Every structure is written in structure tokens, then in C-alpha cells.
Amino acid sequence: MTLFAGFPSGKNPYVPVPEVFFTVLLPEIEDSAELKITLHLFWLLAQKQGNPRCISDRELLADRMLLPGPGTGCRTRYYSARPIAAAQRR
């Protein structure tokens, strides 16, 4: 695990997260992988332009940020279909 050095000074981009996420969804999420995917989806959606903003299953599964980091000894995706499906249901 890498030690987090804090947020850099100066202007940092932000990702909008709707209040309903904190009041309705977050209390229901029990799996950390589902939480990470849900937050990652907010980040991906913030990068999109136009309407409607959506992320396909194919795009999510191909996302390199969701692959395991180097040196983990893991050859499979950190995020399996189970937490992705759970995030989609919510």
C-alpha cells in the first residue's frame, strides 16, 4: 500500500456526488468493491460530455484504472462482475 501524501496545493478538479448517494445508497452498500465501483462511476460520468451521460458494461470492464496494480501478483481484475452488477442494480 502506498502512503497518501495528501491533496496537492492549488486548483484540484472535483467530482460531483449527489446528496442522495450519502442519504440512500451509501447506507445500503456493504461491499467495499461495490463502493469503489460506484465512486469510480461518478468520476467516469463527470468526464463525459453532453446528455445523456452513461457508461456501458464494456467500457467499465475495459477501464484500466480498475485493473490490479503492478506487483500485486493478481492476474484477474480486482473488480469482478459481482460488485459491478450490485452497483448497477442500485
N, CA, C and O atoms as a Tinker XYZ file with bonds, in Angstrom:
   360  protein
     1  N      0.844000   -1.175000    0.000000    73     2
     2  CA     0.000000    0.000000    0.000000    64     1     3
     3  C      0.890000    1.238000    0.000000    63     2     4     5
     4  O      1.873000    1.306000    0.737000    81     3
     5  N      0.539000    2.213000   -0.829000    73     3     6
     6  CA     1.264000    3.463000   -0.918000    64     5     7
     7  C      0.679000    4.454000    0.077000    63     6     8     9
     8  O     -0.541000    4.566000    0.201000    81     7
     9  N      1.536000    5.167000    0.780000    73     7    10
    10  CA     1.099000    6.165000    1.742000    64     9    11
    11  C      0.577000    7.384000    0.995000    63    10    12    13
    12  O      1.255000    7.907000    0.111000    81    11
    13  N     -0.624000    7.840000    1.343000    73    11    14
    14  CA    -1.231000    9.006000    0.704000    64    13    15
    15  C     -0.576000   10.265000    1.250000    63    14    16    17
    16  O     -0.588000   10.501000    2.458000    81    15
    17  N     -0.008000   11.070000    0.369000    73    15    18
    18  CA     0.719000   12.273000    0.764000    64    17    19
    19  C     -0.183000   13.491000    0.903000    63    18    20    21
    20  O      0.291000   14.577000    1.236000    81    19
    21  N     -1.461000   13.323000    0.654000    73    19    22
    22  CA    -2.389000   14.451000    0.743000    64    21    23
    23  C     -2.691000   15.030000   -0.625000    63    22    24    25
    24  O     -2.071000   14.665000   -1.625000    81    23
    25  N     -3.643000   15.930000   -0.652000    73    23    26
    26  CA    -4.036000   16.554000   -1.908000    64    25    27
    27  C     -3.047000   17.651000   -2.265000    63    26    28    29
    28  O     -2.582000   18.374000   -1.385000    81    27
    29  N     -2.719000   17.784000   -3.553000    73    27    30
    30  CA    -1.770000   18.822000   -3.951000    64    29    31
    31  C     -2.374000   20.214000   -3.745000    63    30    32    33
    32  O     -3.591000   20.395000   -3.782000    81    31
    33  N     -1.492000   21.187000   -3.529000    73    31    34
    34  CA    -1.975000   22.556000   -3.373000    64    33    35
    35  C     -2.421000   23.088000   -4.732000    63    34    36    37
    36  O     -2.054000   22.554000   -5.779000    81    35
    37  N     -3.190000   24.111000   -4.689000    73    35    38
    38  CA    -3.680000   24.705000   -5.924000    64    37    39
    39  C     -5.038000   24.155000   -6.309000    63    38    40    41
    40  O     -5.718000   23.504000   -5.516000    81    39
    41  N     -5.411000   24.433000   -7.538000    73    39    42
    42  CA    -6.723000   24.020000   -8.035000    64    41    43
    43  C     -6.747000   22.521000   -8.314000    63    42    44    45
    44  O     -5.886000   21.999000   -9.021000    81    43
    45  N     -7.736000   21.838000   -7.754000    73    43    46
    46  CA    -7.929000   20.411000   -7.986000    64    45    47
    47  C     -9.312000   20.184000   -8.569000    63    46    48    49
    48  O    -10.296000   20.706000   -8.044000    81    47
    49  N     -9.405000   19.414000   -9.647000    73    47    50
    50  CA   -10.729000   19.107000  -10.189000    64    49    51
    51  C    -11.562000   18.361000   -9.148000    63    50    52    53
    52  O    -11.015000   17.657000   -8.299000    81    51
    53  N    -12.851000   18.514000   -9.212000    73    51    54
    54  CA   -13.732000   17.822000   -8.288000    64    53    55
    55  C    -14.709000   16.951000   -9.052000    63    54    56    57
    56  O    -14.933000   17.145000  -10.247000    81    55
    57  N    -15.284000   15.996000   -8.353000    73    55    58
    58  CA   -16.284000   15.096000   -8.922000    64    57    59
    59  C    -17.572000   15.301000   -8.139000    63    58    60    61
    60  O    -17.605000   15.059000   -6.932000    81    59
    61  N    -18.626000   15.740000   -8.801000    73    59    62
    62  CA   -19.887000   15.932000   -8.083000    64    61    63
    63  C    -20.517000   14.590000   -7.697000    63    62    64    65
    64  O    -20.627000   13.679000   -8.518000    81    63
    65  N    -20.921000   14.492000   -6.447000    73    63    66
    66  CA   -21.599000   13.300000   -5.944000    64    65    67
    67  C    -22.938000   13.764000   -5.377000    63    66    68    69
    68  O    -22.963000   14.578000   -4.454000    81    67
    69  N    -24.046000   13.263000   -5.911000    73    67    70
    70  CA   -25.366000   13.699000   -5.450000    64    69    71
    71  C    -25.587000   13.376000   -3.965000    63    70    72    73
    72  O    -25.119000   12.351000   -3.471000    81    71
    73  N    -26.290000   14.243000   -3.276000    73    71    74
    74  CA   -26.578000   14.053000   -1.856000    64    73    75
    75  C    -27.302000   12.739000   -1.597000    63    74    76    77
    76  O    -27.075000   12.102000   -0.568000    81    75
    77  N    -28.165000   12.326000   -2.511000    73    75    78
    78  CA   -28.917000   11.078000   -2.330000    64    77    79
    79  C    -27.972000    9.875000   -2.230000    63    78    80    81
    80  O    -28.330000    8.858000   -1.635000    81    79
    81  N    -26.777000    9.980000   -2.802000    73    79    82
    82  CA   -25.806000    8.906000   -2.634000    64    81    83
    83  C    -25.519000    8.687000   -1.151000    63    82    84    85
    84  O    -25.482000    7.548000   -0.685000    81    83
    85  N    -25.316000    9.773000   -0.416000    73    83    86
    86  CA   -24.977000    9.672000    1.007000    64    85    87
    87  C    -26.171000    9.307000    1.874000    63    86    88    89
    88  O    -26.015000    8.630000    2.890000    81    87
    89  N    -27.354000    9.746000    1.487000    73    87    90
    90  CA   -28.528000    9.515000    2.337000    64    89    91
    91  C    -29.245000    8.205000    2.050000    63    90    92    93
    92  O    -29.882000    7.648000    2.944000    81    91
    93  N    -29.156000    7.700000    0.818000    73    91    94
    94  CA   -29.896000    6.486000    0.452000    64    93    95
    95  C    -28.963000    5.329000    0.075000    63    94    96    97
    96  O    -29.079000    4.240000    0.637000    81    95
    97  N    -28.046000    5.551000   -0.864000    73    95    98
    98  CA   -27.220000    4.452000   -1.369000    64    97    99
    99  C    -26.126000    4.009000   -0.405000    63    98   100   101
   100  O    -25.991000    2.816000   -0.133000    81    99
   101  N    -25.352000    4.944000    0.109000    73    99   102
   102  CA   -24.214000    4.578000    0.949000    64   101   103
   103  C    -24.593000    3.697000    2.134000    63   102   104   105
   104  O    -23.875000    2.738000    2.418000    81   103
   105  N    -25.684000    3.976000    2.836000    73   103   106
   106  CA   -26.049000    3.085000    3.943000    64   105   107
   107  C    -26.369000    1.654000    3.502000    63   106   108   109
   108  O    -26.308000    0.733000    4.316000    81   107
   109  N    -26.707000    1.459000    2.234000    73   107   110
   110  CA   -27.063000    0.131000    1.722000    64   109   111
   111  C    -25.860000   -0.664000    1.204000    63   110   112   113
   112  O    -25.930000   -1.888000    1.098000    81   111
   113  N    -24.772000    0.015000    0.885000    73   111   114
   114  CA   -23.602000   -0.653000    0.311000    64   113   115
   115  C    -22.788000   -1.309000    1.424000    63   114   116   117
   116  O    -22.341000   -0.640000    2.355000    81   115
   117  N    -22.601000   -2.627000    1.317000    73   115   118
   118  CA   -21.854000   -3.372000    2.331000    64   117   119
   119  C    -20.513000   -3.885000    1.809000    63   118   120   121
   120  O    -19.655000   -4.274000    2.600000    81   119
   121  N    -20.323000   -3.891000    0.513000    73   119   122
   122  CA   -19.130000   -4.439000   -0.118000    64   121   123
   123  C    -18.217000   -3.288000   -0.547000    63   122   124   125
   124  O    -18.655000   -2.390000   -1.266000    81   123
   125  N    -16.950000   -3.305000   -0.112000    73   123   126
   126  CA   -16.033000   -2.213000   -0.454000    64   125   127
   127  C    -15.787000   -2.129000   -1.963000    63   126   128   129
   128  O    -15.597000   -1.032000   -2.489000    81   127
   129  N    -15.787000   -3.253000   -2.663000    73   127   130
   130  CA   -15.601000   -3.224000   -4.117000    64   129   131
   131  C    -16.773000   -2.520000   -4.792000    63   130   132   133
   132  O    -16.575000   -1.762000   -5.742000    81   131
   133  N    -17.990000   -2.762000   -4.311000    73   131   134
   134  CA   -19.159000   -2.070000   -4.870000    64   133   135
   135  C    -19.061000   -0.569000   -4.614000    63   134   136   137
   136  O    -19.396000    0.233000   -5.486000    81   135
   137  N    -18.607000   -0.188000   -3.433000    73   135   138
   138  CA   -18.438000    1.236000   -3.111000    64   137   139
   139  C    -17.411000    1.875000   -4.041000    63   138   140   141
   140  O    -17.639000    2.967000   -4.561000    81   139
   141  N    -16.289000    1.203000   -4.252000    73   139   142
   142  CA   -15.256000    1.743000   -5.124000    64   141   143
   143  C    -15.750000    1.884000   -6.557000    63   142   144   145
   144  O    -15.462000    2.879000   -7.221000    81   143
   145  N    -16.484000    0.904000   -7.026000    73   143   146
   146  CA   -17.020000    0.977000   -8.389000    64   145   147
   147  C    -18.026000    2.113000   -8.505000    63   146   148   149
   148  O    -18.012000    2.854000   -9.489000    81   147
   149  N    -18.890000    2.258000   -7.522000    73   147   150
   150  CA   -19.890000    3.321000   -7.554000    64   149   151
   151  C    -19.207000    4.691000   -7.597000    63   150   152   153
   152  O    -19.598000    5.550000   -8.387000    81   151
   153  N    -18.197000    4.899000   -6.759000    73   151   154
   154  CA   -17.469000    6.167000   -6.777000    64   153   155
   155  C    -16.722000    6.356000   -8.092000    63   154   156   157
   156  O    -16.645000    7.469000   -8.611000    81   155
   157  N    -16.175000    5.271000   -8.628000    73   155   158
   158  CA   -15.487000    5.339000   -9.916000    64   157   159
   159  C    -16.474000    5.727000  -11.027000    63   158   160   161
   160  O    -16.119000    6.472000  -11.940000    81   159
   161  N    -17.696000    5.227000  -10.948000    73   159   162
   162  CA   -18.722000    5.589000  -11.938000    64   161   163
   163  C    -19.031000    7.086000  -11.888000    63   162   164   165
   164  O    -19.199000    7.712000  -12.935000    81   163
   165  N    -19.109000    7.668000  -10.691000    73   163   166
   166  CA   -19.317000    9.116000  -10.586000    64   165   167
   167  C    -18.182000    9.865000  -11.275000    63   166   168   169
   168  O    -18.413000   10.857000  -11.965000    81   167
   169  N    -16.934000    9.375000  -11.082000    73   167   170
   170  CA   -15.786000   10.016000  -11.712000    64   169   171
   171  C    -15.860000    9.889000  -13.238000    63   170   172   173
   172  O    -15.633000   10.861000  -13.959000    81   171
   173  N    -16.178000    8.685000  -13.723000    73   171   174
   174  CA   -16.296000    8.486000  -15.175000    64   173   175
   175  C    -17.389000    9.365000  -15.768000    63   174   176   177
   176  O    -17.199000    9.968000  -16.825000    81   175
   177  N    -18.520000    9.440000  -15.099000    73   175   178
   178  CA   -19.623000   10.257000  -15.597000    64   177   179
   179  C    -19.259000   11.740000  -15.635000    63   178   180   181
   180  O    -19.698000   12.466000  -16.526000    81   179
   181  N    -18.466000   12.184000  -14.679000    73   179   182
   182  CA   -18.039000   13.588000  -14.661000    64   181   183
   183  C    -17.123000   13.915000  -15.842000    63   182   184   185
   184  O    -17.016000   15.075000  -16.240000    81   183
   185  N    -16.464000   12.902000  -16.401000    73   183   186
   186  CA   -15.578000   13.109000  -17.550000    64   185   187
   187  C    -16.344000   13.203000  -18.862000    63   186   188   189
   188  O    -15.819000   13.704000  -19.856000    81   187
   189  N    -17.576000   12.726000  -18.870000    73   187   190
   190  CA   -18.382000   12.685000  -20.096000    64   189   191
   191  C    -18.923000   14.063000  -20.444000    63   190   192   193
   192  O    -19.103000   14.917000  -19.575000    81   191
   193  N    -19.176000   14.261000  -21.726000    73   191   194
   194  CA   -19.777000   15.492000  -22.227000    64   193   195
   195  C    -21.143000   15.184000  -22.797000    63   194   196   197
   196  O    -21.388000   14.066000  -23.249000    81   195
   197  N    -22.036000   16.160000  -22.785000    73   195   198
   198  CA   -23.352000   16.012000  -23.400000    64   197   199
   199  C    -24.317000   15.207000  -22.542000    63   198   200   201
   200  O    -24.011000   14.824000  -21.412000    81   199
   201  N    -25.475000   14.967000  -23.105000    73   199   202
   202  CA   -26.522000   14.212000  -22.415000    64   201   203
   203  C    -27.103000   13.186000  -23.357000    63   202   204   205
   204  O    -27.188000   13.467000  -24.553000    81   203
   205  N    -27.498000   12.046000  -22.915000    73   203   206
   206  CA   -27.342000   11.569000  -21.549000    64   205   207
   207  C    -25.916000   11.091000  -21.319000    63   206   208   209
   208  O    -25.224000   10.704000  -22.261000    81   207
   209  N    -25.490000   11.121000  -20.089000    73   207   210
   210  CA   -24.175000   10.608000  -19.711000    64   209   211
   211  C    -24.368000    9.191000  -19.190000    63   210   212   213
   212  O    -25.135000    8.959000  -18.255000    81   211
   213  N    -23.672000    8.256000  -19.800000    73   211   214
   214  CA   -23.819000    6.862000  -19.376000    64   213   215
   215  C    -22.508000    6.120000  -19.626000    63   214   216   217
   216  O    -21.669000    6.540000  -20.423000    81   215
   217  N    -22.364000    5.001000  -18.913000    73   215   218
   218  CA   -21.187000    4.153000  -19.024000    64   217   219
   219  C    -21.671000    2.746000  -19.365000    63   218   220   221
   220  O    -22.532000    2.203000  -18.672000    81   219
   221  N    -21.132000    2.159000  -20.417000    73   219   222
   222  CA   -21.533000    0.807000  -20.796000    64   221   223
   223  C    -20.769000   -0.216000  -19.962000    63   222   224   225
   224  O    -19.717000    0.089000  -19.399000    81   223
   225  N    -21.308000   -1.433000  -19.889000    73   223   226
   226  CA   -20.615000   -2.535000  -19.214000    64   225   227
   227  C    -19.249000   -2.754000  -19.848000    63   226   228   229
   228  O    -18.254000   -2.943000  -19.149000    81   227
   229  N    -19.208000   -2.729000  -21.155000    73   227   230
   230  CA   -17.963000   -2.960000  -21.890000    64   229   231
   231  C    -16.921000   -1.892000  -21.532000    63   230   232   233
   232  O    -15.749000   -2.201000  -21.320000    81   231
   233  N    -17.363000   -0.648000  -21.469000    73   231   234
   234  CA   -16.453000    0.442000  -21.124000    64   233   235
   235  C    -15.928000    0.292000  -19.690000    63   234   236   237
   236  O    -14.747000    0.525000  -19.431000    81   235
   237  N    -16.792000   -0.089000  -18.782000    73   235   238
   238  CA   -16.395000   -0.263000  -17.386000    64   237   239
   239  C    -15.403000   -1.414000  -17.225000    63   238   240   241
   240  O    -14.398000   -1.278000  -16.528000    81   239
   241  N    -15.684000   -2.532000  -17.863000    73   239   242
   242  CA   -14.796000   -3.697000  -17.752000    64   241   243
   243  C    -13.455000   -3.487000  -18.443000    63   242   244   245
   244  O    -12.475000   -4.150000  -18.104000    81   243
   245  N    -13.400000   -2.565000  -19.416000    73   243   246
   246  CA   -12.154000   -2.278000  -20.120000    64   245   247
   247  C    -11.352000   -1.159000  -19.457000    63   246   248   249
   248  O    -10.239000   -0.859000  -19.889000    81   247
   249  N    -11.897000   -0.551000  -18.429000    73   247   250
   250  CA   -11.252000    0.583000  -17.762000    64   249   251
   251  C     -9.960000    0.133000  -17.076000    63   250   252   253
   252  O     -9.994000   -0.722000  -16.192000    81   251
   253  N     -8.830000    0.703000  -17.477000    73   251   254
   254  CA    -7.538000    0.289000  -16.946000    64   253   255
   255  C     -7.352000    0.675000  -15.487000    63   254   256   257
   256  O     -6.531000    0.065000  -14.803000    81   255
   257  N     -8.072000    1.648000  -14.992000    73   255   258
   258  CA    -7.959000    2.022000  -13.584000    64   257   259
   259  C     -8.547000    0.956000  -12.672000    63   258   260   261
   260  O     -8.257000    0.932000  -11.476000    81   259
   261  N     -9.367000    0.080000  -13.227000    73   259   262
   262  CA    -9.979000   -0.974000  -12.428000    64   261   263
   263  C     -9.164000   -2.264000  -12.450000    63   262   264   265
   264  O     -9.534000   -3.245000  -11.806000    81   263
   265  N     -8.060000   -2.262000  -13.189000    73   263   266
   266  CA    -7.184000   -3.440000  -13.222000    64   265   267
   267  C     -6.255000   -3.414000  -12.019000    63   266   268   269
   268  O     -5.973000   -2.342000  -11.484000    81   267
   269  N     -5.779000   -4.565000  -11.588000    73   267   270
   270  CA    -4.859000   -4.592000  -10.449000    64   269   271
   271  C     -3.559000   -3.870000  -10.773000    63   270   272   273
   272  O     -3.128000   -3.832000  -11.926000    81   271
   273  N     -2.941000   -3.300000   -9.749000    73   271   274
   274  CA    -1.691000   -2.575000   -9.936000    64   273   275
   275  C     -0.522000   -3.521000  -10.109000    63   274   276   277
   276  O     -0.640000   -4.710000   -9.812000    81   275
   277  N      0.599000   -3.017000  -10.581000    73   275   278
   278  CA     1.784000   -3.856000  -10.759000    64   277   279
   279  C      2.290000   -4.369000   -9.411000    63   278   280   281
   280  O      2.202000   -3.676000   -8.397000    81   279
   281  N      2.807000   -5.563000   -9.417000    73   279   282
   282  CA     3.367000   -6.127000   -8.211000    64   281   283
   283  C      2.349000   -6.717000   -7.246000    63   282   284   285
   284  O      2.708000   -7.088000   -6.128000    81   283
   285  N      1.081000   -6.810000   -7.657000    73   283   286
   286  CA     0.071000   -7.348000   -6.753000    64   285   287
   287  C      0.040000   -8.869000   -6.807000    63   286   288   289
   288  O     -0.503000   -9.510000   -5.907000    81   287
   289  N      0.620000   -9.455000   -7.860000    73   287   290
   290  CA     0.596000  -10.900000   -8.006000    64   289   291
   291  C     -0.764000  -11.412000   -8.433000    63   290   292   293
   292  O     -1.002000  -12.619000   -8.444000    81   291
   293  N     -1.643000  -10.516000   -8.779000    73   291   294
   294  CA    -3.004000  -10.893000   -9.165000    64   293   295
   295  C     -3.130000  -10.769000  -10.675000    63   294   296   297
   296  O     -2.778000   -9.739000  -11.250000    81   295
   297  N     -3.627000  -11.810000  -11.310000    73   295   298
   298  CA    -3.776000  -11.777000  -12.764000    64   297   299
   299  C     -5.214000  -11.545000  -13.183000    63   298   300   301
   300  O     -5.496000  -11.484000  -14.380000    81   299
   301  N     -6.126000  -11.414000  -12.244000    73   299   302
   302  CA    -7.524000  -11.167000  -12.577000    64   301   303
   303  C     -7.899000   -9.748000  -12.193000    63   302   304   305
   304  O     -7.195000   -9.092000  -11.425000    81   303
   305  N     -8.986000   -9.293000  -12.723000    73   303   306
   306  CA    -9.462000   -7.945000  -12.395000    64   305   307
   307  C     -9.820000   -7.877000  -10.918000    63   306   308   309
   308  O    -10.398000   -8.806000  -10.354000    81   307
   309  N     -9.462000   -6.755000  -10.307000    73   307   310
   310  CA    -9.813000   -6.557000   -8.902000    64   309   311
   311  C    -11.330000   -6.544000   -8.744000    63   310   312   313
   312  O    -11.880000   -7.101000   -7.794000    81   311
   313  N    -11.984000   -5.899000   -9.692000    73   311   314
   314  CA   -13.441000   -5.806000   -9.629000    64   313   315
   315  C    -14.047000   -6.890000  -10.496000    63   314   316   317
   316  O    -13.860000   -6.901000  -11.712000    81   315
   317  N    -14.755000   -7.780000   -9.885000    73   315   318
   318  CA   -15.398000   -8.856000  -10.625000    64   317   319
   319  C    -16.785000   -8.408000  -11.066000    63   318   320   321
   320  O    -17.210000   -7.289000  -10.778000    81   319
   321  N    -17.464000   -9.271000  -11.750000    73   319   322
   322  CA   -18.810000   -8.969000  -12.225000    64   321   323
   323  C    -19.793000   -8.804000  -11.065000    63   322   324   325
   324  O    -20.783000   -8.084000  -11.196000    81   323
   325  N    -19.534000   -9.462000   -9.931000    73   323   326
   326  CA   -20.471000   -9.403000   -8.799000    64   325   327
   327  C    -20.658000   -7.972000   -8.268000    63   326   328   329
   328  O    -21.797000   -7.509000   -8.208000    81   327
   329  N    -19.594000   -7.250000   -7.879000    73   327   330
   330  CA   -19.825000   -5.887000   -7.394000    64   329   331
   331  C    -20.285000   -4.930000   -8.475000    63   330   332   333
   332  O    -20.997000   -3.969000   -8.187000    81   331
   333  N    -19.891000   -5.178000   -9.716000    73   331   334
   334  CA   -20.382000   -4.333000  -10.813000    64   333   335
   335  C    -21.884000   -4.502000  -10.949000    63   334   336   337
   336  O    -22.609000   -3.516000  -11.080000    81   335
   337  N    -22.357000   -5.735000  -10.921000    73   335   338
   338  CA   -23.801000   -5.996000  -11.014000    64   337   339
   339  C    -24.535000   -5.375000   -9.821000    63   338   340   341
   340  O    -25.628000   -4.831000   -9.981000    81   339
   341  N    -23.947000   -5.454000   -8.644000    73   339   342
   342  CA   -24.582000   -4.866000   -7.458000    64   341   343
   343  C    -24.706000   -3.358000   -7.603000    63   342   344   345
   344  O    -25.740000   -2.786000   -7.260000    81   343
   345  N    -23.648000   -2.698000   -8.115000    73   343   346
   346  CA   -23.696000   -1.259000   -8.317000    64   345   347
   347  C    -24.741000   -0.893000   -9.369000    63   346   348   349
   348  O    -25.426000    0.120000   -9.231000    81   347
   349  N    -24.870000   -1.707000  -10.415000    73   347   350
   350  CA   -25.860000   -1.435000  -11.454000    64   349   351
   351  C    -27.284000   -1.564000  -10.922000    63   350   352   353
   352  O    -28.163000   -0.785000  -11.289000    81   351
   353  N    -27.507000   -2.555000  -10.052000    73   351   354
   354  CA   -28.864000   -2.735000   -9.508000    64   353   355
   355  C    -29.300000   -1.540000   -8.687000    63   354   356   357
   356  O    -30.480000   -1.190000   -8.684000    81   355
   357  N    -28.382000   -0.914000   -7.999000    73   355   358
   358  CA   -28.727000    0.233000   -7.154000    64   357   359
   359  C    -28.923000    1.463000   -8.000000    63   358   360
   360  O    -29.220000    2.535000   -7.472000    81   359
